[in-house]
């Protein structure tokens, strides 16, 4: 109860009557029955001494349909609409679009891009709020996001045409849209778009809701040496893993990093955040390769190899701080798999290295497509890998294409998935036309087979 109104009406009894009248008027406005016809009219006999003063129309109900647009219905049935988050209101023309009640709470039916109801600790619905040193009982409140919300004071006459608004999840409230509030609403609009982007990365709305409302998620929770896992946290921070530190980078509502699992990692259960990453044993086959003496000696030119490595390191040293793709990765070339991922390789009978890539044999000149959207971090002729391309897909993930006969992109180019970036060849240390292809996550090779037809967001997360 507001002290102002109690004073005006004098007695608590009279104030009670006023409330009842207001409630009837509100019901009339909502259900559409006419107040006048509901009143008993005793053949025009109205006491002259005490004319029944109609209560001034007050806001009875409101609904914001997005961060800026909404409507307010008054006790006399009039409807006003806003297009600036409640800063200004004007009377709606009858049947005007935007004044109908939206399907609130349903992600798809709502004008909001997002259903926030599952966010833990999400915005509460307060029974009273304080703004500008005054406390208001709240009749109705609505949160568009976990930050932005509006409240209608129980006594609408206190603030005519004004909703109380918060832009910090209800910690502080404002009696109107100040320039700071308007700016915060604009920022929130951008954040909503970003969050909608994160949500769209997941296979289903259910998966998105489950993962995005968890403190931690590992995608997936079981992996093998040579794989990579996508980690999501609700909080900023970093992960220490295998002697390295991986900072979590913001995306949508969370923070992410790729976590490479080097081939040397022992199969075991590793705690990551509040989850357990299970690294399972994997057997890698062995391949014996015979190459000519000339070719074998090629690999002794350490100066050239080191010079190339410097170029590669520089190209992979920085990555766009966002995911540059939004759909599944594709195979860069349809070819014959001649060396699967992770093979232990012997060259001319000597233990050489692990082949942490796939070799796809195809005819010289076969077009090679970008596995997904990204930025060409390096397109150069290198000594061992021949004509080579590294594409940055953001957040520390790169794809690598080697032994090309021709480069069709240059460093710095933006590419889309499926763009032809080069042609199959046998340049560098190669025994025949093929594409040597792999992924690098934070400078550690990652199994390409995980990516084809998928994105890391769809590597199933823990239930
Ligand atoms: Zn290879």
Boltz pocket constraint, residues with backbone or C-beta under 6 A from the ligand:
constraints:
  - pocket:
      binder: B
      contacts: [[A, 339], [A, 355], [A, 357], [A, 358], [A, 359], [A, 435], [A, 436], [A, 437]]
      max_distance: 6.0
